Amino acid sequence: MAFSEDIKTKAMISCGRCCCICHKFCGNNMEVHHIKAQADGGDNSFENAIPLCFDCHAIVRQYDPRHPKGIKFSEKELIQHRDAWYKHIQKGNQETEKQNKSNEVKPIRIYHQKGYKDIVLNKVSNGKEMLRYLIGAYGIVYDEEAETLEEVKLIGEFIQSIKELVDFDDLLDEPYDRIMTAFNLTESIKELGEAGFWVFVGKEDRVITGGIKEPEICPTLLVRVVRKDSSEIIKVNFKDE
């Protein structure tokens, strides 16, 4: 009587389809050997089974006690070979699982800095003032009070130009580029002013967590385009993303 399919499957999984003696990966070329021969009272239990490659199985079986040559594989040695290899495979699986968990990509989360609701936004009147906040920003959050299609287009073009500067910060690498950018921003701010709007800006150091990196600070540019009133300093009032 041979080992059951369940015992064979358990043995194959435990050894990783590698021979318990030579540790060679064997794929389909495996046999489950009785550690204690059935003729000597060995049973078909998992404890009496050891997965071997064809070569090692042949060596284990070929010893002739009537004409001894070499050292026979004893039952005790086979058990130790098997148990040590099973333990090695189990440890390797645990290490792989641990490594997979450590490499797991966690969802990206962005958190506000403490006290973000009290961040003060200051009114800017020209591009040079705007650049002080814009340089070094890695993101942008904006709010506006447009009501007509013309206002939406005017403010939208202004916000888009700022987003491009944030996304492609190398556009500000050269002094000439910064001068021209400041000039263009000044013209846009003037145009918004003529349409009845003020521009308020500030900066918030948000924290990004997740992915495979450590948490990092992300300076975020805050922009509000509001209708003119008597206030020149306002507190940020963005909705949480």
DRENFI-470509 format. One line per 8 residues: number of its first residue (from 0); their letters; for each residue y, x, z of N, C-alpha, C, O, CB. Coordinates in steps of 0.001 Angstrom, whole numbers, always signed. Atoms other than C-alpha are relative to their C-alpha. Glycine has a CB too. Layout:
BEGIN
NUM> a> Y:X:Z:Y:X:Z:Y:X:Z:Y:X:Z:Y:X:Z | ...
This chain:
BEGIN
0> mafsedik> -1192:+845:+0:+0:+0:+0:+1247:+884:+0:+1336:+1845:+764:+3:-958:+1228 | -1214:-805:+132:+3405:+1362:-981:+1142:-592:+822:+1014:-1667:+1408:+412:+107:-1475 | -1185:+488:-699:+6849:+1005:+572:+549:-1239:-713:+436:-1368:-1932:+1084:+1109:+83 | -606:+1200:+589:+8589:-2326:+37:+1263:+387:-752:+1810:+1470:-545:+319:-1059:+1093 | -1216:-255:+750:+11529:-2572:-2339:+1204:+130:+920:+2115:+913:+651:+233:-1103:-1012 | -1111:-81:-959:+13850:-3134:+633:+48:+1373:+666:+1126:+1934:+859:-130:-1101:+1072 | +54:-1322:-627:+12677:+102:+2276:+463:+1058:-999:+1230:+1952:-643:-1438:+317:+506 | -400:-957:+1024:+13081:+2020:-990:+1512:-39:-235:+2163:+1000:-345:-745:-283:-1307
8> tkamiscg> -1448:+146:+218:+16581:+627:-1517:+781:+615:+1149:+1764:+1323:+931:+380:-1485:-158 | -681:-549:-1174:+17604:+1520:+2032:-69:+1518:-8:+896:+2192:+350:-617:-552:+1295 | +165:-1453:+48:+16223:+5025:+1566:+892:+625:-1069:+1495:+1674:-841:-1463:+360:-265 | -841:-522:+1078:+18042:+5526:-1755:+1473:+19:+399:+2201:+965:+97:-185:-835:-1266 | -1395:+67:-454:+21331:+4427:-226:+260:+1067:+1061:+1303:+1720:+1053:+328:-1410:+563 | -178:-954:-1102:+20813:+6620:+2849:+85:+1439:-486:+811:+2251:+88:-1139:-132:+992 | +0:-1379:+493:+20152:+9758:+805:+976:+224:-1134:+1167:+1358:-1573:-1375:+381:-451 | -925:-132:+1118:+22683:+9038:-1934:-698:+435:-1282:-99:+1074:-2147:+1087:+987:+346
16> rcccichk> +860:-392:+1130:+19844:+9507:-4453:-34:+1521:-192:-108:+2034:-1309:+488:-674:-1292 | +176:-1458:-14:+19690:+13172:-3504:-1256:+326:+806:-1573:-352:+1784:+1261:+724:+607 | +1214:-419:-702:+16529:+14935:-2410:+351:+458:+1417:+1321:+1190:+1619:-720:+1136:-778 | -280:-352:-1396:+16366:+15309:+1379:-341:+1453:+325:+1:+1935:+1404:-770:-916:+925 | +336:-1400:-238:+15017:+18870:+1025:+915:+932:-786:+1571:+1795:-203:-1456:+265:-369 | -828:-906:+803:+16807:+20538:-1893:+1412:-529:-222:+2284:+202:-694:-657:+246:-1336 | -1321:+631:+60:+19768:+18105:-1836:+522:-160:-1427:+1712:-398:-1632:+987:+808:+806 | -383:+172:+1406:+19799:+17902:-5635:+131:-1479:-315:-700:-2286:+103:-1033:+665:-945
24> fcgnnmev> -135:+1389:+441:+21129:+14673:-7141:-1041:-259:-1081:-1138:+491:-2052:+1448:-296:-529 | +1149:+219:+888:+18160:+13129:-8937:+63:-1280:-820:-769:-1491:-1702:-1244:-12:+804 | -70:+1240:+770:+19271:+9752:-10245:-1272:-814:+142:-1667:-1174:+1251:+259:+300:-1466 | +1245:+780:-22:+16107:+7865:-11221:-1222:+841:+389:-2270:+287:+724:-233:-631:-1365 | +1151:-878:-231:+13858:+10902:-10642:-226:+236:+1491:-141:+1361:+1983:+199:+1341:-719 | +203:-42:-1447:+13142:+10094:-7005:-1329:-651:+355:-1811:-1545:-341:+1160:-703:+740 | +1190:+634:-558:+10047:+9275:-5001:+171:-85:+1504:+785:+785:+2122:-1295:+785:-374 | -60:+164:-1451:+9723:+7960:-1457:-1363:+406:+555:-2379:-241:+300:+374:-1484:+407
32> hhikaqad> +1242:-609:-504:+7127:+10041:+353:-285:-463:+1427:+624:-649:+2235:+91:+1543:-48 | +416:+303:-1370:+5108:+9090:+3439:+4:+1298:+813:-711:+2246:+488:-1418:-673:+24 | -39:-1205:-850:+5952:+11623:+6146:-1361:+209:+654:-1910:+1311:+631:+1113:-118:+1091 | +1374:-29:-496:+2697:+10822:+7861:-856:-767:-992:-630:-1955:-1222:-113:-611:+1447 | +814:+619:+1049:+70:+10093:+5246:-670:-1272:+491:-1044:-1392:+1658:-1054:+979:-498 | +664:+1248:-361:-1407:+6618:+5170:-1433:+253:+451:-1961:-457:+1307:+16:-973:-1179 | +1372:-314:-381:-4838:+8210:+5414:-94:+473:+1442:-1154:+416:+2064:-570:+1054:-925 | -24:-475:-1392:-3772:+9628:+8767:+615:-1030:+937:+925:-729:+2089:+777:+1311:+99
40> ggdnsfen> -536:+1072:-834:-2450:+6315:+10035:+1486:-261:-182:+2069:-1037:+575:-258:+310:+1419 | -1419:+222:+244:+1086:+6471:+8611:+264:-1384:-568:-523:-1895:-1364:+540:+1053:-941 | -310:+1350:+475:+2777:+3125:+7980:+1039:+53:-1118:+1449:+1128:-1557:+508:-882:+1161 | -982:+118:+1088:+5210:+1885:+5329:+1380:-361:+535:+2114:-1120:-99:-454:-1052:-1020 | -1298:+295:-606:+8241:+1764:+7624:+1070:+960:-514:+766:+1999:-1100:-92:+81:+1532 | -1128:-846:+393:+11682:+3203:+6946:-45:+1331:+743:+342:+2367:+203:+1335:-717:+274 | +54:-1206:-814:+11101:+5703:+9757:-1037:+991:-528:-953:+2182:-228:-312:-360:+1446 | +1044:-878:+528:+8061:+7109:+7934:+263:+387:-1455:-609:+943:-2123:-1362:-678:+117
48> aiplcfdc> -323:-245:+1408:+9852:+7445:+4587:+991:+1147:-144:+1904:+1294:+668:+569:-1268:-648 | -952:-1058:+330:+11610:+10459:+3077:+141:+62:-1517:-849:+286:-2214:-459:+1382:+580 | -228:-75:+1449:+13201:+10402:-422:-12:+1454:-479:+674:+2306:+86:+1343:-670:-370 | +124:-1350:+528:+12288:+13480:-2463:+94:-4:-1519:-196:-1007:-2171:-1320:+631:+448 | +40:-163:+1444:+12757:+14783:-5981:-1440:+272:-420:-2294:+541:+425:+945:+1147:-463 | +1363:-216:+477:+9685:+15204:-8170:-535:+1375:+419:-1685:+1495:+841:-51:-139:-1521 | +444:-1360:-308:+9544:+18969:-7562:-359:+154:+1468:-1431:+656:+1808:+1077:+1004:-375 | +260:-144:-1436:+9839:+18828:-3785:-1175:-877:+437:-1941:-495:+1321:+1258:-362:+811
56> haivrqyd> +1113:+878:-332:+7410:+15905:-3632:-1326:+670:-351:-2298:+590:+400:+135:-1345:-734 | +1219:-695:+413:+4848:+17927:-5548:-334:+1142:+950:-1497:+1352:+1295:+149:+533:-1424 | +216:-1127:-914:+5324:+20933:-3263:-519:-489:+1343:-1439:+95:+1916:+1300:+797:+196 | +421:+537:-1293:+4990:+18815:-124:-1457:-442:-51:-2180:-277:+931:+897:-1175:+415 | +1349:+556:+100:+1744:+17265:-1385:-1070:+1039:-350:-2254:+813:-100:-15:-1090:-1030 | +1002:-892:+573:+82:+20333:-2885:-633:+978:+995:-1577:+1683:+638:+617:+771:-1106 | +542:-972:-957:-602:+22340:+281:-1477:-295:+275:-1856:-1429:+567:+811:-27:+1326 | +1445:+142:-222:-4329:+22925:+679:-380:+720:+1290:-410:+1951:+1317:-815:+568:-1209
64> prhpkgik> +317:-643:-1282:-5319:+23545:+4325:-1280:+838:-54:-1496:+1711:+787:-134:-1054:+1083 | +1239:-780:+102:-8697:+24882:+3152:+277:+1401:-558:-463:+2350:-296:-1023:-734:-894 | -398:-1306:+528:-6936:+27690:+1290:+1500:+176:+253:+2289:+189:-692:-337:+126:-1537 | -1428:-41:-359:-3612:+28042:+3170:+757:+1166:-639:+317:+2315:-603:+143:+82:+1502 | -892:-1000:+568:-836:+29880:+1390:+1422:-485:+200:+1793:-1568:-253:-307:+256:-1514 | -1339:+458:-333:+2709:+29741:+2599:-3:-829:+1268:-970:-809:+2029:+585:-801:-1143 | -155:+819:-1213:+3940:+27365:+5306:+126:-1461:-408:+1007:-1823:-1188:+1245:+451:+838 | +13:+1427:+336:+3204:+23677:+5074:+1194:-720:+611:+1649:-380:+1704:-1302:-650:+478
72> fsekeliq> -1016:+884:-558:+5923:+21059:+5511:-660:-875:+1061:-1538:-1683:+757:+672:-871:-1114 | +551:+835:-1071:+5143:+19518:+8885:+736:-1334:+50:+1828:-1474:-501:+97:+722:+1369 | -644:+1303:-156:+5919:+15919:+9748:+1328:+148:+740:+2327:-480:+390:-927:-979:+752 | -1220:-210:-786:+8454:+17111:+12291:+1111:+597:-854:+2268:+194:-737:-285:+912:+1196 | -1005:-617:+856:+10223:+19296:+9712:+547:-998:-1010:+1753:-1047:-1254:-585:+1209:-721 | -443:+997:+978:+10318:+16500:+7134:+966:-999:+637:+1966:-1383:+30:-1210:-742:-596 | -882:+945:-709:+11857:+14144:+9700:+1374:+622:+217:+2395:-39:+31:-618:-417:+1362 | -1280:-665:-240:+14537:+16713:+10555:+781:+196:-1290:+2001:+34:-1315:-224:+1345:+678
80> hrdawykh> -665:-95:+1301:+15267:+17359:+6874:+649:-1332:-370:+1818:-1398:-750:-1003:+425:-1092 | -494:+1326:+374:+15612:+13650:+6255:+1176:-440:+861:+2202:-873:+337:-1117:-1018:+103 | -1052:+471:-907:+17695:+12847:+9348:+1299:+787:-190:+2391:+221:-143:-468:+109:+1458 | -1194:-827:+196:+20055:+15774:+8746:+719:-387:-1289:+1948:-425:-1341:-376:+1494:-30 | -629:+362:+1272:+20612:+14735:+5140:+603:-1397:+50:+1688:-1624:-485:-1016:+84:-1134 | -561:+1352:-171:+21089:+11061:+5992:+1333:+77:+742:+2298:-597:+383:-995:-920:+771 | -1224:-151:-791:+23682:+12119:+8563:+1111:+604:-859:+2271:+201:-761:-258:+885:+1248 | -980:-632:+892:+25412:+14313:+5977:+584:-1026:-968:+1799:-1065:-1163:-648:+1162:-785
88> iqkgnqet> -455:+1029:+941:+25609:+11432:+3464:+895:-1006:+713:+1936:-1402:+187:-1204:-721:-650 | -786:+971:-760:+26881:+9041:+6140:+1373:+561:+351:+2382:-137:+255:-742:-407:+1276 | -1273:-631:-344:+29557:+11498:+7241:+900:+96:-1229:+2108:-135:-1158:-234:+1399:+600 | -780:-85:+1238:+30607:+12030:+3631:+593:-1336:-392:+1734:-1404:-847:-861:+523:-1128 | -508:+1334:+318:+30932:+8284:+3095:+1155:-376:+914:+2125:-994:+475:-1117:-1040:+113 | -1063:+301:-952:+33047:+7983:+6242:+1266:+773:-338:+2372:+239:-244:-450:+324:+1425 | -1155:-808:+376:+35302:+10837:+5130:+670:-552:-1246:+1897:-574:-1346:-414:+1450:-228 | -552:+578:+1226:+35693:+9252:+1691:+784:-1265:+305:+1872:-1478:-230:-1117:-304:-1004
96> ekqnksne> -684:+1233:-378:+36596:+5914:+3242:+1311:+306:+712:+2327:-347:+475:-901:-861:+893 | -1211:-395:-727:+39082:+7624:+5562:+1053:+521:-953:+2236:+206:-818:-320:+1061:+1054 | -928:-549:+986:+40621:+9511:+2634:+603:-1095:-854:+1793:-1063:-1168:-701:+1019:-883 | -493:+1110:+818:+40889:+6328:+582:+1058:-791:+751:+2046:-1237:+168:-1155:-922:-412 | -976:+742:-795:+42706:+4624:+3436:+1303:+773:+125:+2389:+194:+89:-562:-308:+1387 | -1212:-813:-134:+45098:+7555:+3847:+783:+34:-1307:+2006:+176:-1299:-357:+1428:+436 | -660:-23:+1312:+45826:+7479:+87:+390:-1384:-478:+952:-1543:-1562:-901:+648:-1023 | -296:+1370:+403:+46214:+3733:+13:+1507:-179:-187:+2305:+205:+667:-539:-1003:+1046
104> vkpiriyh> -1413:+224:+294:+49495:+2749:-1586:+454:-1259:+725:+2:-2364:+422:+246:-122:-1537 | -483:+1130:-780:+51310:+538:+860:+1148:-702:-726:+1885:-67:-1481:+451:+465:+1395 | -1093:+731:+655:+53705:-2203:-296:+1360:+608:+360:+1595:+1020:+1496:-35:-1493:+400 | -1351:-519:-230:+57286:-1032:-689:+808:-1010:+807:+829:-2196:+480:+711:+312:-1345 | -864:+851:-826:+59610:-2432:+1980:+1354:+700:+153:+1425:+1917:+318:-654:-288:+1411 | -1352:-530:-178:+63362:-1981:+2253:+630:-702:+1199:+690:-1931:+1251:+870:-198:-1296 | -571:+551:-1217:+65030:-2441:+5629:+1482:+337:+115:+1928:+1421:-262:-754:+518:+1218 | -1419:-237:-251:+68680:-2833:+6528:+176:+979:+1157:-666:+1060:+2053:+728:-1326:+303
112> qkgykdiv> -312:-836:-1148:+70270:-277:+8801:+459:-899:+1145:+897:-2029:+926:+1089:+1061:-354 | -391:+777:-1163:+71015:-1439:+12326:+1490:-337:-71:+2323:+525:-351:-323:+768:+1297 | -1387:+442:+8:+74203:-3471:+12502:+587:-179:-1386:+1804:-111:-1555:+828:+964:+752 | -500:+80:+1373:+74435:-3962:+8738:+976:-1162:-198:+1843:-1107:-1070:-1165:-140:-966 | -873:+1158:+178:+76137:-7342:+9181:+1449:+314:+368:+2356:-443:+22:-502:-1164:+838 | -1368:-374:-401:+79170:-5552:+10641:+556:+1135:-849:+1581:+1722:-503:+25:+405:+1471 | -521:-1046:+879:+79582:-3057:+7803:+1310:-475:-626:+1403:-1590:-1141:-1037:+371:-1103 | -1315:+350:+542:+83201:-3025:+6689:+98:+425:-1461:-209:+1566:-1806:+1126:+661:+827
120> lnkvsngk> -262:-321:+1402:+83990:-3204:+2974:+1502:+174:-173:+2296:-617:+335:-554:-1114:-958 | -1421:-278:+211:+87284:-1720:+1875:+404:-282:-1442:-364:-51:-2376:+320:+1455:+360 | -508:+304:+1332:+89402:-2805:-1060:+373:+1292:-708:+1055:+2148:-145:+1215:-951:+76 | -354:-1159:+808:+89673:-221:-3819:+952:-446:-1107:+825:-1535:-1666:-1271:+680:-595 | -991:+349:+1017:+92566:-141:-6239:-98:+872:-1238:+592:+621:-2226:+1384:+104:+575 | +146:-866:+1177:+91464:+2630:-8616:-1390:+632:-25:-2155:+542:+935:+1089:+1100:-7 | +1319:-588:+186:+88454:+4493:-9956:-296:+1162:+916:-1447:+1367:+1301:-150:+442:-1392 | +211:-1142:-881:+88964:+7566:-7800:-506:-453:+1360:-1406:+162:+1932:+1291:+801:+157
128> emlrylig> +466:+547:-1281:+88569:+5499:-4648:-1427:-528:-133:-2244:-381:+776:+945:-1128:+489 | +1329:+563:+242:+85532:+3799:-6154:-1063:+1093:-19:-2162:+901:+501:-20:-776:-1322 | +963:-1092:+123:+83831:+7131:-6893:-423:+554:+1354:-1547:+1037:+1493:+583:+1111:-842 | +331:-510:-1327:+83944:+8138:-3221:-1211:-731:+577:-2018:-146:+1300:+1204:-142:+944 | +1136:+790:-471:+81485:+5350:-2500:-1186:+96:-965:-2343:+56:-545:+413:-1463:+179 | +1041:+53:+1021:+79554:+5518:-5755:-862:+1262:-39:-2080:+1177:-192:+627:-223:-1350 | +748:-1266:+75:+78574:+9219:-5731:-979:+94:+1174:-590:-66:+2330:+973:+1223:+4 | +1037:-125:-1018:+75309:+9694:-3844:-759:-1281:+277:-1722:-1275:+1043:+600:+480:+1258
136> aygivyde> +695:+1270:-203:+74281:+6025:-3987:-1260:-54:-863:-1261:+406:-2005:+932:-1190:-329 | +1266:+114:+723:+70684:+5291:-5016:-304:-1440:-406:-1286:-1704:-1098:-1135:+541:+852 | +205:+1404:+337:+71003:+1548:-5335:+1312:-742:+130:+2299:-205:+632:-1077:-637:+900 | -1222:+799:-63:+73537:-1237:-5600:-351:-1445:+327:-1319:-2001:-193:+786:+81:-1332 | +82:+1424:-298:+73909:-4698:-4106:+1398:-562:-207:+2380:+10:+266:-533:-272:+1469 | -1333:+526:+312:+76729:-6894:-5325:+57:-1511:+214:-960:-2203:+262:+387:+341:-1448 | -276:+1428:-162:+78274:-10297:-4827:+1317:-278:-702:+2183:+593:-779:+54:-423:+1523 | -1242:+321:+712:+80983:-12100:-6747:+316:-1490:+123:-515:-2284:+564:-107:+402:-1490
144> eaetleev> -459:+1388:-138:+82986:-15339:-6889:+437:-575:-1343:+1384:-1359:-1410:+1157:-83:+1004 | -359:+501:+1328:+83094:-16027:-10623:-300:-1491:-105:-1273:-1993:+457:-759:+777:-1098 | +173:+1439:+180:+83485:-19648:-11643:-84:-395:-1476:-802:-1329:-1834:+1145:-745:+665 | +12:+343:+1423:+84109:-19687:-15375:-843:+1022:-772:-1190:+2085:-257:+1451:-53:-567 | +794:-893:+834:+82155:-18128:-18226:+748:+1305:-256:+140:+2375:-286:-354:-681:-1327 | -799:-1197:+235:+85027:-15711:-18904:-30:+916:+1219:-98:+2137:+1080:+1447:-379:-345 | +44:-802:-1224:+85003:-14587:-15259:-1378:+643:+180:-1479:+1798:+595:+346:-870:+1226 | +1358:-543:-95:+81225:-14142:-15293:-154:+1207:-915:-726:+2223:-518:-1045:-1077:-357
152> kligefiq> +97:-1102:+952:+81484:-11943:-18384:+798:+1211:+463:+320:+2342:+379:+482:-445:-1371 | -864:-1085:-444:+84357:-9881:-16993:-608:+750:+1184:-670:+1979:+1182:+1375:-543:+374 | +590:-628:-1189:+82716:-9243:-13620:-1351:+614:-334:-1694:+1682:+173:-153:-1026:+1139 | +1321:-506:+375:+79278:-8794:-15181:+79:+1352:-688:-739:+2232:-423:-702:-990:-904 | -165:-1283:+689:+80501:-5987:-17441:+390:+1103:+985:-47:+2246:+854:+1063:-118:-1109 | -404:-967:-1013:+82119:-4274:-14458:-1199:+437:+849:-1401:+1629:+1080:+1098:-595:+895 | +1170:-300:-827:+78969:-4499:-12328:-1024:+814:-795:-1641:+1735:-259:-643:-1304:+525 | +962:-722:+825:+76806:-3307:-15231:+388:+1469:-162:-469:+2351:-143:-118:-661:-1367
160> sikelvdf> -450:-1390:+142:+78936:-198:-15693:-261:+788:+1276:-589:+1973:+1215:+1496:+51:-351 | +272:-673:-1272:+78543:+621:-11997:-1498:+258:+158:-1903:+1327:+615:+527:-843:+1183 | +1448:-162:-105:+74779:+59:-12112:-481:+1172:-852:-1363:+1922:-435:-714:-1290:-423 | +381:-1110:+868:+74485:+2496:-15003:+360:+1343:+626:-379:+2317:+482:+673:-139:-1363 | -405:-1234:-668:+76382:+5126:-13018:-928:+328:+1172:-1201:+1495:+1452:+1447:-113:+490 | +931:-205:-1106:+74043:+4613:-10060:-1371:+428:-522:-2003:+1329:+30:-125:-1284:+842 | +1326:-297:+551:+70894:+4680:-12207:-53:+1365:-678:-1082:+2041:-663:-403:-1075:-991 | -44:-1285:+717:+72007:+7722:-14195:+1109:+858:+610:+2175:+1048:+24:+240:-214:-1546
168> ddlldepy> -1032:-727:-728:+73849:+9827:-11637:+412:+1303:-672:+1433:+1890:-314:-475:+287:+1384 | -387:-1222:+694:+73846:+12815:-13991:+1223:-209:-886:+1805:+747:-1401:-1156:+513:-832 | -1210:+286:+777:+76665:+11035:-15827:+1251:+505:+705:+2323:+579:+106:+122:-1499:-257 | -1152:-455:-782:+78924:+12346:-13055:-115:+1477:+365:+594:+1952:+1253:+139:-837:+1269 | +224:-1405:-340:+77698:+15958:-13027:+1207:+887:-314:+1548:+1782:+460:-1213:+516:-743 | -1105:-846:+448:+80636:+17440:-14904:+1357:-549:+464:+1547:-1764:+508:-19:+126:-1529 | -1339:+447:-430:+84267:+17326:-13666:+667:-916:-1032:+1300:-1910:-674:+899:+1214:+261 | -612:+825:+1051:+85397:+15927:-17023:-591:-1405:+12:+122:-2393:-164:-199:+648:-1390
176> drimtafn> +655:+1308:-38:+82837:+13138:-16761:+522:-838:+1159:+729:-2043:+1021:-1518:+163:+113 | -506:+738:-1161:+84076:+12211:-13294:+1426:-494:-245:+1789:-1603:+147:-43:+885:+1259 | -1390:+397:+294:+87682:+12155:-14481:+25:-1211:-930:+753:-2177:-698:+786:+1179:-639 | +40:+1107:+963:+86852:+9909:-17436:-580:-1264:+639:-119:-2373:+371:-830:+396:-1237 | +587:+1157:-671:+84660:+7670:-15272:+1011:-650:+931:+1129:-1875:+974:-1255:+407:+782 | -1029:+536:-899:+87435:+7313:-12693:+1060:-771:-797:+1519:-1828:-365:+665:+1146:+811 | -996:+665:+840:+89873:+6411:-15491:-518:-1361:-465:+192:-2363:-378:+359:+881:-1218 | +570:+1254:+491:+87556:+3766:-16936:-164:-1025:+1121:+52:-2219:+911:-1347:+261:-666
184> ltesikel> +123:+913:-1131:+86887:+2293:-13495:+1359:-554:+405:+1486:-1726:+759:-654:+706:+1186 | -1358:+462:-321:+90612:+2131:-12826:+427:-1109:-949:+998:-2112:-523:+1003:+1168:-68 | -354:+1023:+987:+91114:+180:-16055:-744:-1302:+291:-162:-2381:+184:-320:+491:-1431 | +782:+1201:-295:+88317:-2235:-15103:+521:-707:+1245:+613:-1934:+1282:-1477:+358:+181 | -519:+588:-1236:+89699:-2739:-11595:+1348:-682:-262:+1628:-1748:+287:+146:+1085:+1101 | -1277:+626:+368:+93158:-3421:-13072:-224:-1301:-739:+458:-2295:-493:+837:+946:-860 | +296:+1210:+781:+91676:-5918:-15498:-479:-1134:+912:-105:-2294:+738:-1069:+301:-1078 | +445:+1002:-966:+89923:-7689:-12652:+1172:-514:+829:+1251:-1704:+1133:-1081:+584:+919
192> geagfwvf> -1172:+401:-770:+93190:-7690:-10684:+868:-982:-768:+1376:-1949:-201:+817:+1218:+385 | -796:+903:+828:+95022:-9324:-13576:-650:-1365:-136:+27:-2368:-360:+217:+602:-1372 | +717:+1276:+75:+92307:-11997:-13646:-64:-691:+1358:-635:-1774:+1482:-1412:+220:-535 | -62:+641:-1313:+92903:-12690:-9941:-1078:+432:+970:-1401:-305:+1901:-76:-1458:-165 | +1084:-454:-874:+90162:-10591:-8301:+323:+1345:+644:+1032:+2181:+85:-1305:+102:-788 | -23:-1284:-673:+89953:-7792:-5780:-1427:+533:+55:-2396:-225:+15:+618:-118:+1427 | +1313:-642:-115:+87112:-5278:-5516:-109:+664:+1371:+716:+1500:+1739:-217:+1048:-1143 | +279:-591:-1308:+85695:-4410:-2091:-1319:+769:-82:-2287:+291:-672:-60:-1098:+1116
200> vgkedrvi> +1223:-806:+42:+83124:-1651:-1623:-304:+612:+1363:+573:+734:+2219:+126:+1107:-1055 | +451:-670:-1211:+81114:+9:+1130:-1350:+639:-294:-1813:+628:-1434:-91:-994:+1206 | +1297:-640:+199:+77840:+1840:+1663:-875:-244:+1223:-411:-197:+2363:+164:+1522:-263 | +976:+229:-1074:+74708:+1105:+3692:-1189:+935:-201:-1721:+1046:-1305:-469:-1493:+28 | +1175:-871:+71:+71934:+3580:+4491:-1250:-815:+308:-1651:-938:+1465:+130:+1198:+986 | +1224:+771:-182:+68854:+1442:+3946:-1207:+924:+101:-1169:+2068:-352:-187:-993:-1152 | +1228:-777:-181:+65339:+2626:+4834:-1087:-582:-886:-1360:-1782:-844:-449:+9:+1490 | +1088:+420:+867:+62539:+2489:+2274:-1315:+507:+583:-1462:+1698:+858:+207:+521:-1452
208> tggikepe> +1326:-373:-478:+58939:+2455:+3522:-1040:-485:-997:-762:-1339:-1839:-274:-587:+1413 | +1087:+420:+884:+55599:+2112:+1746:-327:+1058:-1018:+180:+2178:-952:+352:-1286:-701 | +456:-968:+983:+53954:+3778:-1214:-828:+1071:+690:-1547:+778:+1645:+1190:+628:-749 | +746:-1103:-620:+52472:+7173:-369:+946:+1012:+637:+516:+2074:+1086:-891:+698:-1039 | -985:-922:-563:+55679:+8777:+868:+385:-417:+1406:+134:-1544:+1834:+1245:+67:-887 | -556:+300:-1312:+57232:+8993:+4292:+1256:-864:-177:+1879:-839:-1239:+329:+1315:+780 | -1230:+790:+103:+60093:+6572:+5051:+1186:+878:-370:+1311:+1998:+125:+280:-729:+1318 | -1148:-783:+420:+63291:+7736:+3400:+1257:-864:-23:+1192:-2080:-204:-250:+619:-1378
216> icptllvr> -1289:+669:-4:+66981:+6860:+3568:+463:-203:-1443:+379:+702:-2273:+1045:+815:+810 | -487:+309:+1343:+68418:+5148:+507:+1436:-511:+106:+1651:-1693:+373:-918:-1054:-709 | -1394:+459:-22:+72239:+5060:+428:+211:-1063:-1081:-68:-833:-2258:+979:+1195:-210 | -156:+1136:+915:+73090:+1724:-1157:+1468:-397:-99:+2134:-619:+912:-852:-1204:+469 | -1377:+399:+243:+76421:+843:-2718:+128:-1512:+136:-647:-2263:-454:+467:+463:-1395 | -268:+1429:-186:+77791:-2535:-1621:+1290:-351:-731:+2323:+282:-514:+102:-367:+1520 | -1177:+393:+789:+80199:-4271:-3991:+198:-1502:+92:-738:-2280:-96:-150:+435:-1484 | -364:+1415:+37:+81997:-7586:-3642:+1257:-162:-831:+2253:+531:-628:+209:-567:+1431
224> vvrkdsse> -1168:+337:+810:+84356:-9005:-6213:+440:-1397:+439:-257:-2381:+192:-321:+58:-1563 | -456:+1259:-596:+86422:-11741:-4520:+1367:-384:-550:+2108:+449:-1073:+56:+113:+1536 | -1326:+463:+419:+89416:-13835:-5359:+1050:+519:+974:+791:+667:+2168:+49:-1552:-81 | -1061:-582:-808:+92698:-12466:-4098:+398:-920:+1139:+545:-2131:+972:+1207:+312:-861 | -544:+717:-1147:+93811:-13481:-633:+796:+1000:+825:+1131:+2075:+329:-1134:-677:+854 | -851:-870:-813:+95758:-11934:+2216:-791:+1116:+689:-192:+2009:+1287:+732:-825:+1045 | +812:-984:-715:+92817:-9869:+3545:-248:+1240:-850:-496:+1138:-2052:-1331:-617:+421 | +318:-1231:+708:+92318:-6241:+2610:-1209:+688:+614:-1641:+1726:+113:+1197:+940:+6
232> iikvnfkd> +1228:-516:-612:+89323:-5589:+4910:-898:-1194:+322:-466:-2131:+993:+311:+850:+1298 | +939:+1077:-293:+86264:-7831:+5058:-1321:+607:+443:-1595:+1775:+166:-202:-922:-1234 | +1319:-453:-415:+82802:-7561:+6607:-1028:-446:-1035:-893:-1502:-1652:-358:-546:+1410 | +1030:+307:+978:+79731:-7502:+4421:-675:-1322:+353:-900:-1622:+1525:-1037:+1138:-74 | +593:+1310:-231:+78151:-10900:+4004:-1048:-284:-1081:-1087:-1377:-1645:+1094:-1106:+14 | +1056:+172:+995:+75207:-10373:+1649:-1194:-709:+632:-1452:-579:+1828:-430:+1368:-590 | +1237:+602:-457:+72065:-12425:+1921:-1084:+1071:+66:-1080:+2016:-723:-424:-1162:-927 | +1119:-940:-78:+68917:-10568:+3026:-858:-139:-1234:-1150:-1249:-1678:-843:-235:+1273
240> e> +869:+60:+1166:+66771:-9589:+47:-1410:-336:+443:-2311:-436:-390:+26:+1330:-780
